[in-house]
Amino acid sequence: MATSFKGVHYPESVILYAVYFYVRYAVSYRDLEEIMAERGVDVDHATLNRWVVKFSTDLAAEAQKRKR
């Protein structure tokens, strides 16, 4: 099961970084919005929420599969 990034307006690496950072460090979406802005990526906290909801389960399943 590969995660599909079809139709998103940001590069895959940006999305993966944001989702990983949110899950790993348990920051708020607004704090993550500021962190991303410091790195030059202008993205709304609501978009970050949608990314986490959409991609975190697929990424966790992929990581679990690779762990075995």
Backbone as a chain_set.jsonl record, in Angstrom:
{"seq": "MATSFKGVHYPESVILYAVYFYVRYAVSYRDLEEIMAERGVDVDHATLNRWVVKFSTDLAAEAQKRKR", "coords": {"N": [[0.846, -1.173, 0.0], [0.956, 1.911, -1.085], [1.362, 5.31, -0.264], [-0.621, 7.768, -1.671], [0.003, 10.808, -3.172], [-1.381, 12.261, -4.936], [-2.856, 15.078, -6.39], [-2.298, 16.921, -4.398], [-1.033, 20.159, -3.395], [1.45, 20.737, -2.48], [4.915, 19.784, -2.211], [5.767, 16.311, -1.82], [7.724, 15.815, 0.114], [7.499, 17.985, 1.884], [4.974, 17.587, 3.004], [5.326, 15.086, 4.236], [7.315, 15.76, 6.092], [5.927, 17.601, 7.74], [3.797, 16.029, 8.767], [5.238, 13.996, 10.062], [6.623, 15.551, 11.981], [4.498, 16.56, 13.5], [3.35, 14.2, 14.561], [5.528, 13.013, 15.856], [6.494, 14.924, 17.769], [4.264, 15.957, 19.006], [3.073, 18.578, 18.793], [0.977, 21.521, 18.64], [-1.349, 22.303, 15.973], [-1.242, 24.967, 15.243], [1.217, 25.75, 16.305], [2.837, 24.124, 14.745], [2.303, 25.262, 12.287], [3.665, 27.694, 12.581], [6.283, 26.71, 12.857], [6.674, 25.572, 10.344], [6.499, 27.901, 8.815], [8.799, 29.226, 9.637], [10.594, 27.715, 8.282], [10.161, 28.44, 5.737], [7.807, 27.632, 4.489], [4.628, 28.381, 3.703], [1.812, 27.535, 5.123], [-1.482, 26.747, 6.12], [-2.917, 26.095, 9.371], [-5.201, 24.513, 9.32], [-4.916, 23.094, 6.965], [-2.695, 21.568, 7.633], [-3.879, 19.97, 9.568], [-5.659, 18.48, 7.954], [-3.785, 17.089, 6.404], [-2.529, 15.47, 8.358], [-4.676, 13.908, 9.247], [-5.32, 12.617, 6.843], [-2.916, 11.356, 5.937], [-1.461, 10.188, 8.075], [-2.312, 7.65, 9.076], [-1.83, 5.92, 6.899], [0.925, 6.23, 6.639], [1.8, 5.293, 9.121], [1.025, 2.606, 8.946], [2.63, 1.802, 6.818], [5.17, 2.16, 7.953], [5.027, 0.293, 10.024], [4.847, -2.05, 8.56], [7.362, -2.119, 7.35], [8.919, -2.397, 9.568], [8.764, -4.995, 10.42]], "CA": [[0.0, 0.0, 0.0], [1.748, 3.131, -1.185], [0.611, 6.526, -0.011], [-0.79, 8.555, -2.884], [0.01, 12.247, -2.963], [-1.997, 12.836, -6.12], [-3.789, 16.167, -6.178], [-1.887, 17.878, -3.369], [-0.355, 21.299, -3.985], [2.766, 20.876, -1.874], [5.761, 18.617, -2.478], [5.618, 15.171, -0.921], [8.667, 15.946, 1.224], [6.953, 18.963, 2.828], [3.862, 16.936, 3.697], [5.883, 14.061, 5.112], [7.991, 16.443, 7.191], [4.923, 18.169, 8.64], [3.082, 14.946, 9.452], [6.195, 13.37, 10.973], [6.891, 16.473, 13.077], [3.297, 16.605, 14.346], [3.185, 12.928, 15.267], [6.695, 12.739, 16.699], [6.692, 15.878, 18.845], [2.959, 16.3, 19.59], [2.864, 20.021, 18.853], [-0.329, 21.914, 18.135], [-1.333, 22.649, 14.549], [-0.818, 26.368, 15.12], [2.672, 25.761, 16.514], [3.437, 23.527, 13.555], [2.192, 26.289, 11.244], [4.778, 28.615, 12.806], [7.525, 25.984, 12.574], [6.787, 25.464, 8.891], [6.753, 29.252, 8.312], [10.224, 29.477, 9.887], [11.338, 26.97, 7.268], [9.829, 28.998, 4.438], [6.619, 27.012, 3.911], [3.423, 29.062, 4.163], [0.707, 26.577, 5.096], [-2.453, 27.011, 7.165], [-3.049, 25.021, 10.352], [-6.281, 23.612, 8.901], [-4.32, 22.211, 5.963], [-1.873, 20.615, 8.38], [-4.816, 19.017, 10.165], [-6.123, 17.579, 6.89], [-2.669, 16.2, 6.056], [-2.332, 14.486, 9.42], [-5.809, 12.983, 9.193], [-5.291, 11.85, 5.597], [-1.697, 10.604, 5.662], [-0.79, 9.564, 9.218], [-2.622, 6.223, 9.19], [-1.113, 5.212, 5.842], [2.349, 6.258, 6.957], [2.019, 4.399, 10.257], [0.915, 1.235, 8.436], [3.832, 1.564, 6.011], [6.288, 2.025, 8.884], [4.855, -0.978, 10.723], [5.158, -3.118, 7.61], [8.817, -2.124, 7.166], [9.535, -2.748, 10.842], [8.779, -6.467, 10.557]], "C": [[0.892, 1.236, 0.0], [0.841, 4.337, -0.97], [0.566, 7.354, -1.282], [-0.861, 10.04, -2.539], [-0.593, 12.97, -4.165], [-2.984, 13.935, -5.729], [-3.403, 17.15, -5.087], [-1.043, 18.977, -4.009], [1.016, 21.563, -3.405], [3.6, 19.644, -2.221], [5.58, 17.538, -1.408], [6.524, 15.318, 0.309], [8.163, 16.919, 2.283], [5.842, 18.325, 3.657], [4.386, 15.898, 4.68], [6.579, 14.677, 6.319], [6.986, 16.962, 8.209], [4.204, 17.087, 9.43], [4.004, 14.267, 10.458], [6.42, 14.251, 12.194], [5.706, 16.528, 14.031], [3.171, 15.337, 15.189], [4.316, 12.701, 16.263], [6.768, 13.643, 17.923], [5.399, 16.381, 19.476], [2.793, 17.803, 19.819], [1.454, 20.327, 18.346], [-0.211, 22.268, 16.65], [-0.876, 24.093, 14.336], [0.684, 26.511, 15.356], [3.39, 25.181, 15.295], [3.377, 24.494, 12.373], [3.342, 27.286, 11.365], [6.122, 27.969, 12.484], [7.735, 25.882, 11.071], [7.088, 26.827, 8.272], [8.214, 29.633, 8.521], [11.097, 28.791, 8.849], [10.958, 27.386, 5.844], [8.615, 28.4, 3.754], [5.387, 27.673, 4.519], [2.237, 28.123, 4.002], [-0.18, 26.842, 6.31], [-2.562, 25.82, 8.119], [-4.173, 24.044, 9.986], [-5.788, 22.628, 7.834], [-3.452, 21.162, 6.633], [-2.747, 19.556, 9.029], [-5.291, 18.01, 9.124], [-5.03, 16.602, 6.489], [-2.484, 15.104, 7.093], [-3.449, 13.453, 9.388], [-5.704, 12.064, 7.982], [-4.093, 10.907, 5.498], [-1.116, 9.849, 6.852], [-1.088, 8.073, 9.331], [-1.893, 5.404, 8.133], [0.376, 5.135, 6.146], [2.673, 5.341, 8.125], [1.956, 2.934, 9.81], [2.148, 0.867, 7.617], [5.051, 1.359, 6.906], [6.219, 0.69, 9.628], [5.225, -2.153, 9.828], [6.679, -3.234, 7.421], [9.535, -2.576, 8.426], [9.668, -4.258, 10.992], [9.929, -7.092, 9.822]], "O": [[1.515, 1.55, 1.014], [-0.297, 4.37, -1.438], [1.6, 7.612, -1.899], [-1.677, 10.466, -1.722], [-0.338, 14.156, -4.377], [-3.832, 13.748, -4.856], [-4.117, 18.128, -4.868], [-0.411, 18.756, -5.043], [1.679, 22.522, -3.8], [3.049, 18.578, -2.496], [5.279, 17.83, -0.25], [6.12, 14.978, 1.421], [8.382, 16.692, 3.473], [5.783, 18.509, 4.872], [3.938, 15.839, 5.826], [6.452, 14.178, 7.437], [7.174, 16.783, 9.412], [4.023, 17.221, 10.64], [3.594, 13.991, 11.586], [6.411, 13.758, 13.322], [5.894, 16.541, 15.247], [2.915, 15.405, 16.391], [4.083, 12.249, 17.384], [7.076, 13.166, 19.016], [5.455, 17.176, 20.414], [2.419, 18.237, 20.909], [0.821, 19.49, 17.702], [0.885, 22.501, 16.14], [-0.198, 24.395, 13.354], [1.347, 27.302, 14.686], [4.426, 25.693, 14.872], [4.295, 24.537, 11.554], [3.928, 27.679, 10.357], [6.999, 28.61, 11.905], [8.846, 26.082, 10.58], [7.85, 26.91, 7.309], [8.806, 30.296, 7.669], [12.21, 29.237, 8.572], [11.381, 26.762, 4.871], [8.405, 28.628, 2.562], [5.133, 27.538, 5.716], [1.721, 27.933, 2.9], [0.319, 27.128, 7.399], [-2.329, 24.677, 7.725], [-4.089, 22.861, 10.318], [-6.2, 21.468, 7.813], [-3.471, 19.994, 6.243], [-2.395, 18.377, 9.039], [-5.32, 16.809, 9.393], [-5.302, 15.424, 6.259], [-2.302, 13.938, 6.742], [-3.192, 12.254, 9.492], [-5.97, 10.867, 8.084], [-4.235, 9.778, 5.026], [-0.326, 8.929, 6.641], [-0.187, 7.299, 9.655], [-1.391, 4.318, 8.425], [1.009, 4.101, 5.935], [3.712, 4.679, 8.123], [2.759, 2.116, 10.26], [2.65, -0.253, 7.713], [5.873, 0.481, 6.645], [7.242, 0.037, 9.833], [5.836, -3.124, 10.275], [7.209, -4.342, 7.342], [10.652, -3.089, 8.351], [10.603, -4.736, 11.635], [10.082, -8.314, 9.838]]}, "num_chains": 1, "name": "protein.A"}
